């Protein structure tokens, strides 16, 4: 459904798609499902691009550039400080992933 939606609604635009994909990129069949998503949409996995310390993480930040906007993942980290209660307890069972991007106008 995601591939169909992106093909129909966001062809030829730069995108950042983030979330809990429930796909562990090192295990089948998830590995082939993730590969299909990336191949079909032109997305890149920021964790793979930056050799992050958690390549099998199910929380992904995927992106792609377009002719109008060039994106480049510069940094990947787990944010353990921001998404917590006033008592410092996590707001989710997943530690959020933060990716810093650089961008520039296309050519």
C-alpha positions in Angstrom: 0.0 0.0 0.0 2.8 2.4 0.8 4.5 1.7 -2.5 1.3 2.3 -4.4 0.5 5.5 -2.5 4.0 6.9 -3.0 3.9 6.0 -6.7 0.6 7.7 -7.2 1.0 10.8 -4.9 4.7 11.6 -4.7 6.3 10.8 -7.9 9.4 13.0 -8.6 9.5 14.7 -5.3 12.0 14.6 -2.5 10.8 12.6 0.5 11.6 11.7 4.1 9.6 8.7 5.3 10.1 7.7 9.0 8.4 5.3 11.3 8.2 1.8 12.8 8.3 -0.4 9.7 8.5 -3.7 11.7 11.1 -4.8 9.2 14.3 -6.1 10.5 16.6 -5.6 7.6 18.8 -8.6 8.4 16.0 -11.2 8.6 13.9 -12.8 5.8 11.3 -12.1 4.7 11.6 -8.6 6.1 14.9 -8.1 4.3 13.4 -8.7 0.9 10.3 -6.6 1.8 12.5 -3.7 2.7 14.6 -4.1 -0.4 11.4 -4.1 -2.5 10.2 -0.9 -0.8 13.6 0.8 -1.4 13.8 -0.4 -5.0 10.2 0.5 -5.9 10.3 4.0 -4.5 13.9 5.1 -4.9 14.2 5.6 -1.1 17.5 5.1 0.7 17.9 3.8 4.3 19.7 6.5 6.3 21.0 3.9 8.8 22.6 1.9 6.0 24.0 5.0 4.3 25.7 6.1 7.5 26.7 2.7 8.8 24.7 3.3 12.0 25.3 1.0 15.1 21.8 -0.5 14.8 21.3 -1.8 11.2 18.6 -4.2 12.2 16.5 -1.5 13.9 12.8 -1.7 12.9 12.5 2.1 13.2 13.6 3.6 9.9 14.3 7.0 8.4 14.2 6.6 4.6 14.7 9.3 2.1 15.2 10.2 -1.5 16.2 13.3 -3.5 14.5 14.8 -6.5 15.6 17.0 -9.4 14.5 20.0 -7.4 15.9 19.1 -3.9 19.0 17.1 -3.1 19.0 15.4 0.4 21.9 13.9 2.2 21.8 12.1 5.5 24.6 13.4 7.7 24.1 12.0 11.1 22.1 9.2 12.7 21.5 8.7 16.4 19.0 7.4 19.0 17.5 10.3 21.0 17.3 9.2 24.6 16.7 12.7 26.1 13.9 14.3 24.3 10.9 12.0 24.3 10.6 11.4 28.0 8.2 12.3 30.8 9.1 14.9 33.4 10.4 12.0 35.5 12.7 10.9 32.7 10.7 7.8 31.7 10.4 7.0 28.0 7.2 8.0 26.2 7.4 4.9 24.0 8.8 1.4 24.0 11.0 2.5 21.1 13.9 4.9 21.5 13.4 7.6 18.8 15.8 7.7 15.9 17.0 11.1 14.8 18.6 11.8 11.5 20.2 15.1 10.5 19.9 16.0 6.8 21.6 18.5 4.6 19.7 19.7 1.6 20.3 22.0 -1.4 18.3 23.1 -4.4 18.6 20.7 -7.4 20.4 21.4 -10.6 
